[in-house]
Amino acid sequence: MGIARCHNVADFRRIARRRLPLPIWHYLEGGADDEWTLHRNTEAFQRYQLVPRVLVDVTEVHTKTRVLGTDVAAPILLSPTGMSRLFHHERELAVARSAARHGLLYGLSTVSTASIEEVAAVGPGPRLFQVYVAKDRGLVRELVERARMAGYDALCVTVDTAMGGNRERDLRTGMALPPRFTARALLSFALHPGWSLRAIGDPHFRLANIAHRKELKADQKEGIAAYLDSQLDRSFSWKDAEWMADLWGGPFAIKGVMHPDDVRRAADHGATAVMLSNHGGRQLDGAPAPVEMVEDARNAVGDKLEIIVDGGIRRGTHVAKALALGADAVSIGRPYLYALAAGGEQGVDRLLGLLVAEFRRTMALLGVTHIDQIDGSLIRRTT
C-alpha cells in the first residue's frame, strides 16, 4: 500500500508501523502508564454529534482564518514535535515545506533535528517556535532571539513537562537517552534496513538548536540525556511565563494548559492563546481529552484568548467539533508524523490535503461557508 492509496490518518499509520523499527514506532505511538488518556484524546470526539443546517448555498466554502497573529488557510496547526529525524531522513524540513505549501502554521520544537534557521530557510510560511521551561534562562533568551531574527510569527512555551511521564513502552524497548536496546529491538532494526542504513552515521541525528552548547559534552554518550534532564525547571511559575511573553513581545501561546483557572491565569500573564493539551497522553495518565475542556476554557475567558485544541484530531469532523465547542483552531502531531514516516514530504503533503479537504467537506455538509459560522448551535453532546 503506497501513500497514493492513503485516504485517512489511519492509512498512513498502518504504513508508518511497517516502515519503522519497533523502538521508533513505540516511541511515536506510546503514552504514559496505562495509556488511558492517549486513547481518550480521540475517543472523546465520539461524545459529540454535529447537527447540520440545510438549504444553504455552499457553492463556495472558505476555510481561511487568522490564528496567533498570522493568516492561515485552515484552522489546522502542526504541533511542535521533537526529533522528526527519527521517523524519516527528510526530518522537519519536509514538514515545514509541506505546511507552507498548504498555508498552514508549522510549529518547530526546541528539540528538533533541524535548526530554527534551517527551517526558516525553506521559504516563507506561517511558523511558531516552541520553547521548554529551561533552568538556563540565557538559553531561553538565545532561542527566542534566534526565532525572532528568523522571522517566526509566534512563540509557544510548553508547561506540562516538569518531569517526564512514565512511558513504559520506551522502557521495554530501550528507547531512552542514551538508548539501551533489547535483543528484540536490535533485531527489528536489522529487519528494517531502509531506515537503519540511512540512520548510520547520519549527522542530522542531533538536537540542532542546542547541539552547540558546551554543556552537552557531545563526546560522551550520557551528554544529551544529562543536559536535558538538568534543564527541566520544576520551579517555573506564572511570573516566568509572563517574563517569556514580555521577552517575545508578540503572539504567545502556553501549551499544556487544561484547568479553566489556569486558562484565566494565562490571560492575566501575557498569553494571547492557550493550547489545551495533555502532551498527547504522554505525561499525566488520567487527564481529560483536550476537546472535553474547550467549553470550560471558553467560559473562563470569553474572547480574551485564542483556544487551540492539541490532541486527538484525526478527521475533518473533529476540527469542526472543536470549533463548534468554542475553539479557534486545532493542532496535530502524530498524524503528520505518521505521514512523514510513511512517505516523507510527499506523505505529509497528501495528509494535509486530505485533512483540509475533509474539513471543507464537513463545513459544506454542515451548511456553513465561513469559519465564524461554526458555533454551538451545530453540536450536541451525546452523554
C-alpha positions in Angstrom: 0.0 0.0 0.0 1.5 3.3 -1.1 0.7 6.8 0.0 -1.5 7.4 -3.1 -3.9 4.8 -1.6 -4.0 6.5 1.8 -7.3 8.2 2.3 -7.2 9.0 6.1 -4.8 9.2 9.0 -5.3 5.5 9.8 -4.0 4.5 6.4 -0.8 6.5 7.0 -0.5 5.0 10.4 -0.5 1.4 9.0 2.3 2.2 6.6 4.4 4.0 9.3 4.1 1.0 11.6 5.5 -1.3 8.8 8.4 1.1 8.0 9.7 2.0 11.4 11.8 -0.2 13.6 10.0 -1.4 16.8 11.6 1.1 19.3 11.0 4.0 17.0 7.4 3.0 16.4 6.6 2.6 20.1 8.3 5.9 20.8 5.9 7.6 18.4 2.8 5.7 19.3 3.1 5.3 23.1 1.7 7.2 26.0 2.1 7.2 29.8 1.2 4.5 32.3 -1.9 2.5 31.0 -2.3 4.9 28.0 -5.9 5.7 29.0 -5.5 9.4 28.3 -3.7 8.6 25.0 -6.7 6.7 23.7 -9.3 9.1 25.3 -7.9 12.0 23.2 -9.6 10.7 20.0 -12.4 8.7 21.6 -13.7 11.8 23.3 -14.8 13.2 20.0 -17.5 10.5 19.8 -19.3 12.2 22.7 -20.4 15.0 20.3 -22.7 15.0 17.4 -22.7 17.5 14.5 -26.2 18.9 13.7 -26.3 20.3 10.1 -28.3 23.1 8.6 -29.7 22.6 5.1 -30.8 24.5 2.1 -27.8 26.8 2.3 -25.8 27.8 -0.7 -22.4 26.2 -0.2 -21.1 26.7 -3.7 -18.1 28.4 -2.1 -16.7 27.3 1.3 -13.9 29.4 2.9 -11.6 27.7 5.4 -9.2 30.6 5.9 -8.8 32.2 9.3 -6.3 34.0 11.5 -4.5 32.3 14.4 -1.6 33.5 16.5 -1.3 36.7 14.6 -1.0 35.1 11.2 -3.3 34.2 8.3 -3.7 30.5 7.7 -5.5 28.5 5.0 -7.4 26.4 7.6 -7.6 26.3 11.4 -5.3 23.2 11.5 -1.9 23.8 13.0 1.1 21.4 13.0 2.2 20.9 16.6 5.9 21.1 17.6 7.2 17.6 17.9 10.7 16.6 18.8 13.3 14.8 16.8 11.5 14.2 13.5 14.6 12.6 12.0 13.7 9.5 14.0 10.8 9.0 11.6 12.2 10.0 8.2 15.5 11.3 6.9 13.8 14.3 5.4 13.0 15.4 9.0 11.4 18.8 10.0 12.4 20.4 6.7 9.9 18.2 4.8 7.1 19.0 7.2 7.8 22.8 7.1 7.9 22.9 3.3 4.6 21.0 3.1 2.9 23.1 5.7 4.0 26.3 3.9 2.6 25.0 0.6 -0.8 24.3 2.3 -0.7 27.7 4.1 -0.8 26.0 7.5 1.1 27.1 10.6 4.1 24.8 11.4 5.4 24.6 14.9 9.1 23.8 15.4 10.3 22.2 18.7 13.4 23.3 20.6 14.4 19.6 20.5 14.1 19.4 16.7 16.7 17.8 14.4 16.6 20.8 12.1 17.5 24.2 13.4 15.5 27.4 13.7 17.4 28.9 10.8 17.3 25.8 8.6 13.5 25.7 8.8 13.2 29.4 8.1 15.4 29.0 5.0 13.0 26.6 3.3 10.9 29.6 2.4 8.0 31.8 3.7 5.2 30.2 5.7 3.4 30.8 8.9 5.6 29.5 11.7 5.7 29.1 15.5 8.7 28.3 17.7 8.2 26.2 20.8 10.5 26.5 23.9 10.6 24.4 27.0 11.0 25.7 30.5 14.8 25.7 30.9 16.7 26.5 34.0 19.2 28.3 31.9 17.4 31.5 31.1 20.3 32.5 28.9 19.4 29.6 26.6 15.8 30.7 26.5 16.8 34.2 25.6 19.1 32.9 22.9 16.4 30.6 21.3 13.7 33.4 21.5 16.0 35.9 19.8 17.0 33.4 17.1 13.3 32.8 16.4 12.7 36.5 16.2 15.6 37.1 13.8 14.5 34.1 11.6 11.0 35.7 11.2 8.8 33.3 13.2 5.3 34.6 13.7 4.6 33.3 17.2 6.2 31.7 20.3 4.9 28.8 22.4 6.0 27.6 25.8 5.3 24.0 26.9 4.4 23.9 30.6 3.4 20.3 31.3 6.9 18.7 31.5 8.2 19.5 35.0 9.2 15.9 34.8 8.9 13.2 32.2 5.9 10.9 32.1 6.1 7.2 32.7 6.4 5.8 29.2 6.7 2.1 29.7 6.8 1.2 26.0 10.2 3.0 25.8 11.4 1.3 29.0 10.6 -2.1 27.4 12.3 -1.4 24.0 15.2 0.5 25.5 14.3 3.7 23.6 15.9 6.1 26.1 18.7 8.6 26.2 21.2 7.0 26.0 19.5 4.0 24.2 19.7 0.6 25.8 18.0 -1.5 23.2 16.8 -5.1 23.9 17.7 -8.0 21.6 14.3 -7.9 20.1 14.7 -4.2 19.4 18.1 -4.7 17.7 16.5 -7.5 15.5 13.8 -5.0 14.5 16.5 -2.5 13.3 18.1 -5.3 11.2 14.7 -6.1 9.7 14.2 -2.5 8.7 17.3 -1.9 6.5 15.7 1.1 4.7 15.5 3.0 7.9 18.7 1.7 9.6 21.1 2.1 6.7 20.1 5.8 6.3 20.5 6.3 10.0 24.0 5.0 10.3 26.4 8.0 10.5 23.6 10.5 9.7 24.8 13.9 11.0 21.2 15.1 11.3 20.7 12.8 14.3 21.3 15.6 16.7 19.3 18.3 18.6 20.1 21.0 16.1 19.0 24.0 18.2 21.2 23.1 21.2 24.0 21.0 19.8 26.4 23.9 20.1 26.0 24.2 23.8 29.3 23.4 25.5 27.4 21.8 28.4 26.3 19.0 26.1 29.8 17.3 26.0 28.8 15.7 22.8 31.7 13.2 23.0 30.0 11.5 26.0 27.0 9.2 25.3 25.3 10.5 28.5 25.8 14.1 27.5 22.4 14.8 25.8 20.4 12.9 28.4 22.1 14.5 31.3 21.8 18.0 29.8 18.1 17.7 29.0 17.4 16.3 32.5 19.4 19.1 34.1 17.3 21.8 32.3 13.9 20.7 33.5 12.8 23.5 35.8 10.3 22.4 38.3 10.2 25.9 39.9 8.8 27.5 36.7 5.9 29.8 37.7 3.4 32.2 36.2 5.8 35.1 36.6 8.3 33.2 34.4 5.6 32.7 31.8 4.9 36.5 31.9 8.7 37.1 31.5 8.7 34.9 28.4 5.6 36.8 27.0 7.4 40.1 27.5 10.6 38.8 26.1 8.9 37.7 22.9 6.5 40.7 22.6 4.2 39.1 20.0 1.6 36.3 19.7 2.4 34.0 22.6 0.8 30.6 23.4 1.0 28.5 26.6 0.8 24.8 25.7 -0.2 22.2 28.3 -2.9 24.2 30.0 -6.1 22.2 30.9 -7.7 23.6 34.0 -10.1 26.6 33.5 -8.4 28.5 36.3 -5.1 28.2 34.5 -6.7 29.4 31.3 -7.7 32.5 33.2 -4.3 33.0 34.6 -2.8 32.6 31.2 -4.9 35.5 30.0 -3.6 37.6 33.0 0.1 36.8 32.5 0.7 37.8 28.9 -0.6 34.9 26.8 -2.6 35.6 23.7 -3.5 31.9 23.3 -3.6 28.6 25.1 -3.1 25.2 23.7 -5.3 22.8 25.6 -3.1 19.8 25.7 -2.1 16.7 27.7 1.1 16.2 25.6 -0.5 13.5 23.5 -1.3 11.4 26.6 2.5 11.1 27.3 2.5 12.9 30.6 -0.3 12.5 33.2 -2.4 9.5 32.6 -6.0 10.0 33.7 -6.2 13.6 32.4 -9.2 14.5 30.2 -9.1 14.9 26.5 -8.4 18.5 25.4 -11.6 18.6 23.4 -13.6 17.9 26.6 -12.1 21.1 28.2 -13.0 23.6 25.4 -16.3 24.7 26.8 -15.0 25.3 30.3 -12.0 27.2 28.9 -14.1 29.4 26.7 -16.5 30.2 29.5 -13.5 31.1 31.7 -12.0 33.8 29.4 -14.7 34.7 26.8 -12.9 36.2 23.9 -9.7 37.2 25.8 -7.7 34.3 24.4 -7.4 32.1 21.4 -8.1 28.5 22.3 -6.3 25.7 20.3 -7.2 22.0 20.8 -4.0 20.0 20.8 -4.6 16.2 20.8 -6.7 13.5 19.2 -7.5 15.2 15.9 -7.9 12.5 13.2 -10.7 13.8 11.0 -12.0 17.0 9.4 -15.2 16.4 11.5 -13.0 16.6 14.6 -11.8 20.1 13.6 -15.4 21.2 13.2 -16.5 19.8 16.5 -13.6 21.6 18.3 -14.6 24.9 16.7 -18.3 24.4 17.4 -17.4 23.9 21.1 -15.6 27.2 21.1 -12.0 26.6 19.9 -10.3 28.9 17.4 -8.1 26.1 15.9 -6.7 22.6 16.4 -3.2 21.2 16.2 -2.0 17.8 15.1 1.2 15.9 15.9 1.1 12.2 15.4 -1.0 12.4 12.2 1.7 14.3 10.3 4.5 12.1 11.8 2.7 9.0 10.5 2.6 10.6 7.1 6.3 11.7 7.3 7.3 8.1 8.3 5.1 6.7 5.5 6.2 8.9 2.6 8.4 11.8 3.6 7.4 15.2 2.3 5.0 13.6 -0.3 3.3 11.8 2.6 2.8 15.0 4.6 1.6 16.8 1.5 -1.1 14.2 0.9 -2.1 14.0 4.6 -2.5 17.8 4.9 -4.5 17.9 1.7 -6.8 15.2 2.9 -7.5 16.8 6.2 -8.2 20.3 4.8 -10.5 18.7 2.2 -12.3 16.7 4.9 -12.8 19.9 6.9 -14.1 21.8 3.8 -16.5 19.0 3.0 -17.7 18.9 6.7 -18.4 22.7 6.5 -20.4 22.3 3.4 -22.4 19.4 4.8 -23.0 21.4 8.0 -24.4 24.2 5.9 -21.7 26.8 6.7 -19.5 28.8 4.3 -17.2 30.6 6.7 -15.3 29.6 9.9 -17.2 32.1 12.1 -20.5 30.4 11.3 -19.4 27.3 13.1 -20.9 27.6 16.6 -22.6 25.8 19.4 -25.9 25.5 17.5 -24.3 22.9 15.3 -23.2 20.5 18.0 -24.8 18.4 20.8 -23.4 16.2 23.5 -24.4 12.5 23.4 -23.7 11.6 27.1 
